[in-house]
């Protein structure tokens, strides 16, 4: 699969053949488990056959998928969420949806986790009596601004009304085109404060790293009050993103009584973290905040484990792939974010989602899968709002923004303990008002233990488990 691939669905079929997480890691090569993560290719579905056509530098792939929803899933979801049917559900309408995904490179696992969930949600929505979502996935390599611009221009020019973005809308390169074409963008993956209040752009997860730092500060105060000296290490995605993370750590350090010793960044393509580890060694911190993501976390931890340094690593992200790459070096790694525990689904909709995802793809869903799944249902909610007001959800314009403003609350697979949880987007910040979050530790086998719970921006709700 080339770096400019377009994955486009036809007549509801999967766009690409399925690539499992195991195969993603295999494609990195044997060396990935020790020092590097090579090129990965993310895909969705389990195809019995595929065909591929090429036009210029783009490819369109179609296939017949065996990873469809069970026949009863749609009816169960309609009942759980109390959904309408027929015209009120936008049945019979086909809506184009853009999907800006990491489909190659060391962070391709995100594209796999995101896109599989979007496809499952689209199938569930159709079976529940809703519209057909024609999902058009394009590679953004997570943070390649040039690709983000090309993707957004393509969707805008072809009339796509709504996009599921990732990598903070490819580090915000896509935002001008959302406004230009009046095309709504939803960011369920890499939300930050830099995205707050931007026209036609809404974030449906916690903001990295600000929301995570709330829980990290509270946990260390409760369990490790002697920890005072901190450094941050990360990958340099963009000057604006790097500065945001550094300022957030500085502010948290000042309010927490920490001594901030500096932030050290490596190129986003690096597989050798020796320079970062040397800088940590020179700084002599009590703990290290880690702004490295995906399987790359595992590469860093494996190299850190051989350095002899003992300062604990606390991250803003975790995927099982990091554990697979790190091996036993993952032991003791801690992280804070809005983690979805597939082994303990918190509500009835979440249980159904987990069961369906495991049946379709043969693996448990992660946080990223959960977020893109429910965000796809948010698109359906906005479509219903538009249809109820005699609007056309297949067209670009203000309709999606007006629909979300009118009804900013949406069902979630997080929280509640009942049929489903609820999230709400602020009309001012365009980010979530509240987010249930956790502070966790990973053992040598990759098992995650929740050590504390907290909520976005609320120290008063912090609780040790």
PyMOL commands that set and color helices and strands:
alter all, ss='L'
color gray80, all
select helices_A, chain A and resi 21-27+30-33+73-81+86-89+108-127+145-158+167-171+175-181+193-195+210-223+239-256+274-283+296-305+320-330+342-344+348-361+367-388+399-406
alter helices_A, ss='H'
color red, helices_A
select strands_A, chain A and resi 6-8+40-41+47-55+58-65+94-101+104-105+132-139+162-165+184-187+201-203+229-236+259-267+287-291+312-315+334-337+409-412+421-424+436-442+448-455+458-464
alter strands_A, ss='S'
color yellow, strands_A
deselect
rebuild
show_as cartoon
